[in-house]
Amino acid sequence: CGHNVLRAHARAVDLFRRKFFRPGMKIGLVLNYDFPFPKDPENPHDLDAVQVDAIKGVGWFADPIYKGDYPELLKEIIGEHLPRFTTEEKNLLLKASNHEYNYYGLNTYSGRYVEAVHNHSWSPKQSFWKDDEPIGFPFIHAWLYKVPQEILLHLRWVNDRYHPPGIIITENGCADPGNTEYEYTVDDWHRVGFFRDYLAKVAEAVFEGIPVVGYTAWALIDNFEWADGYQRRFGITYNDFGRQKRTPKKSAKWFQKLLTSI
């Protein structure tokens, strides 16, 4: 369970700190989360639902590391069913966020709406549509929509709540929207637009003083994508799965040009 993941993380970082750490080495926990928007920005209950969702999705794991214990909101919601940390475990968790070697790993892809059901914000309802319009361009209708503002709001929330020494965006990217034929997926202007617009928001975060120190595009190459198997292609390099021939896509060439211009 998540409780034991956190206990194991604290002990692994402690072992790293005592036996393996050298100046410049980093260790951290990666959390996957898509930051939500209030379904009705004028409804205070929907605004609360955003915070509840973030605390459930991020705070559940990040609060113990950066604050030494679970969020008070979770204690209130879950009550006696929420496991407790010993004093020793709390101290080890806090040491795991030491600025000398810590980083915050952030995976994010999509945006979504949340709303308070019957003005009850503790169990937010998620959706991707509002007024018959999707929240962004749909790459995968079930969960992946292009919403660049999400990554900026996500970075702000993490930075404001935890003040990590550095944030590494460890995954961010998109699939081909419904068409995986060679000609379409290699000429992937849709992916170029995704990376361009999301990275613009990351740059905005950096200009605000948020310590983003790294960005990893998902993915370098088309691969086996969890439950979707080989049906979804996220790579900036086309992979002919039968022959294992690799072809750089337009997005790979765009990235190359971007990196050489920095």
N, C-alpha and C positions, 0 to 999 in steps of 0.2 A: 504494500500500500504506500501512498504518498508519504506517510509519516516515517516509514522505514527508509524510503529514498532519501529524505532529508537527514536522517540520522547517519546513514551511510555516507552521504556527501560530506557531512561535517567531519567524520572520522577520516575519510580519504584526503580531504584538504589538510587536516592536521598531520597526517603521515607525510604528505607532500611538503608541508612547511618544515617539519622537523628533520627530514632525511634527504630530500631531493631538491629543495628550492635553491636557485641561484639568481642573482640580480637579473632582471629582465624577463624571467619566467612568469607566466600567468596561468591561473586556473579559475574556472567559474562554472556556473550552472546555466544551461540554455533552456529558455521557456518559450513555448509556441503559443501565440495568442494573436487574435485579430481584434483590434480595439473597436468598440461600438460607438454608434451615434444615437442620440435620443430620437425615438420615433416622432415625438412631438417636443421640439425644443422649448415650447412655452409651458409644458407640463412639468412641474417640479418633481413629480413622482417618476417620470421618465428620466429626468436628469439624475435622480437618485439611483435609478436602475442601472445607468451607465457605471456609476461608482461601485455598486454591488457586483455587477458582472466582472469588472476589472479586479476587484478584490478576490472574487471566487476564482477567476482565471489566472491571475498573476500573484496576488497577495498571499494566496494559500501556500505558495512555495517561496516567494521572495521575501515576505515579511519575516519568517523565521531566520533567514540568513542575514538580512540587513537590520532587523529590529530585535531579533532574539526570541521571537515567539509568534504564534498565530495572530492574525488580526482580531481585534475585539469583536468586530462584526461577525466573524465566523464562530467565535465562541458563543455569541448571542444566538445565532441561528441554529447551530448544531448542538450546543449545550454539552451534556455529559458524554455524548457519543464522540466528541472530538478528543483524540489522544492528547496527552500532556507530555511535555519535555521535562527532564530532570534539570536541575541547576547546572550540572556539568554539561549536559547536552546543549543548553542555551548558550553557555560560554563558548563551546566549540563552534556552534553555528555562527555566532558573532565574529569569531576569529576568521571564519571562512570569507567574510566580507572585508578583510583587511586590505587597505588601499595599496599596499606594497605589491600584492600579487593577484588581486581580484579583478575580474571583469564581469559584466552582465551580458549574457548571450541572449539575443532576441531574434526569434523566428516570426515572420509575419508576412501575410499575403493579401488579405481581403478586407473589405469594410462590411458592416452590417448594422441593422437597426436593433435596438432593444426598447421594450416598453414595459411599464408596470401593469400587470393584469389586475383590473379592478382597483387601481391605485395602490397595489401592494408591490413594493419594489424588491422584496426579498427573492422573488422567483421571476426574474426578467424573461420575457418572451422574445425570441429572436426572429427576425425576418430580413429579407433582402429587397423587399418591394415596398413602395409607398406611393399612394395616389396613382396606382397602375404603372409606375415607373420603377425600373431596377435602380439600386443604389449606385451602380456603375456598369461599365461594359462587362457582360458575363463571359468569362473564360470557361468556367465550369458552373452550370446553373445551380448545382447543389451547394456550392460554398465559395467559389473564387470569382470575385468581381473587382474590377479595377477602380480603386478608391485611393488615390495618392495621399489625400489629406489624412488618411488613417495612420500612416506611418509617422507623420509629424505629431499628431495627438498622442500616439502610443509612446514615442520618445519623450515627449514632454511629461507625460504621466509618470513614467518610470524614473525620469531624472528628478522630478519634484518630490516623489515619495521616497526614493532610496539614495539619491546623490552618489551613484557609483563612480569609481575613478575612471572607468571607461566602458563604453557600450559597443559591442561588436554585433552588427546585424549578421547573424549566422545563416539565415535563409531568407530569400525574397525572390519571387519570380512568378511566372505564369505558364500555363499550358497553351497548346494550340487550340483555339476555340472551335472544336468540332470537326476539324479536318486535319488529318495526319499524312496526306499525300506528300510525296517528296517535294514537288515544285512549290506547294503552298507553304510547307513548314520550313523550307530553307530560305524562302523569301519572306522572312517573318517580321514584316514591318510592325505588326501588332505587338510583338515582344520588344522591339526597339522603343516603341512608344511607352510601353509599360515601364521599362527600366529608366527611360529619360525622365518621365514624370515623377516616379517614386524617388529617384536620386535627387531631383530638384528639391523635393521636400526634405530629404536628408540633409542637403546642403543648407537649407533654411534653418534646420535644427542646429547645425554646426555654427552658423552665424549668430544664433541665439545664445551660444555658449554651452550647448549640450555636448558632452564629451564622446561623440561618436568617433571611434578610432579604427573601425574596420567595417567592410561590407562584402558579403559573399552572395553572389547570384546563384539561385537555384534554377538550373544546374549546369555544370560544365558540359555534360553530355546527356543525351536521352538515355534513360535507364528504367529499371523496374520500379514503378511508382505504387508501392503499397498495394491496396486493394484493386487499383486500376491496372496493375500489371504493366504491359507494354502498350496499352491503349492510349495513354496520355504521354505527350512529349513535352518536357519542361526544359530541355537542354538548349544551349546556344551552339551546340555541335550536333548535327544530324548523325544518328547511329543506324546503319543498316543492320538490323539485328540478325539477319540471316548470314550475312557475309562479314559482319563486324567492320565494314568500311565507314569511316568517319568523315563528315563534310562540314566545315565551318559554315554556320548560317549567317545571314545578314547581321543578326544581333551580335555574333562573335566579332565580326569586322567592325561593328559600331563600338563595341567595348574596347577593341584594340586601338581604335582612333582616339577614343576618350582618354584612355590611360596614357597614351604617348603624348597627349596634349597637356597633361597635368604637370 
